[in-house]
Amino acid sequence: MKPIITLPTTSQALAFDGEPSGAELDAVELEMPLILAEVDLLDAEIMTIDRPATELDERRIRRARNRVLAERRDLTNRVGAMLTGGAA
């Protein structure tokens, strides 16, 4: 039986080693404060899944949402500053 698809010997797909590049790691590091804020929000929401939310739970969720919004704003400003050369 003959194979249907053959790959050339010099395929770029074969050169991929499965590891993230330096640029991808830098992007993750830049987004890490936002990722951690979203994890905190998720943790606060998970705690109220099986029971009614208390006043303390509602305050914790509200603060976590505000932190996520602040981190999104800061990330947008950092990326915008990088793209425009820092002139704001």
N, C-alpha and C positions, 0 to 999 in steps of 0.2 A: 504494500500500500504506500502511495506517495503522500508526503505531507502537503497540506493545502497552502500553508503560509511558510515561506522561508525568510529568514532574516539575513541581511547582508553581514559579512564578517566585521565590518567597521560600523556597527550601529551605536548611536549615542545612548540608546537605552541600556546597553550593556555596560557603559561607563559609569552609570549611576550606582553609587555604593550604598544608598539608603540612609545616609547621614545628612542632617540639616547643614546647610551652608552657614558661613559666618554671618552673612546678611540676614538669614532667617533667624539665627540665634539672637542677633542684635535687635530684630523686630520684636521677638518674644520678650526680651529684657526690657524694651521700651514700654511694652504693654503690661508688664507684670503688676504694677500697682492697680491697674484696672481689673486684672484677672483676680487678684486677691480680694478686692472690694466686692466683686461679683460672687466669689466663694463665700464671703461673710454674709452677703444678702441671702444666698441660697441656704446657708446654715440657719439663719434666723427664720426663714420661711419653713424649713423642714421641721423645726421645733414645734410649729403650730399645726402640723398636719393632723395629728391624732387627738387634739384637744382644742377647746376654744382659746383664742388668743387673749391673754391678759393685757392689762394696761402696759406692763413692762415689756411684753412681747411686741405690742404695737409700737412702742417707743424704739425698741431695738430694730425692728424692721424699717421704721421711718428713718432712723439714723443711717442704717446700712444703705437704703435707697439714696439718701442725700450724699453719702460717700461715693457711691457708684456714679452719680451725676457729676460730682466734683472731679472725680478721676477721669471721666470721659471728657469733661471740659479741659482739664489739664493736658490730657493726651492730645486732644485736637490742637491746643495752643502750641505744644511742643513740636508736633509734626508740621504745623503751619509755619512755625519759626524756622524749622530746618529747611523747608521748601523755599521760603522767601529770603533766606540768608540771615535771619534774625532781626530784620527790620520790621518793627510793628508800629 
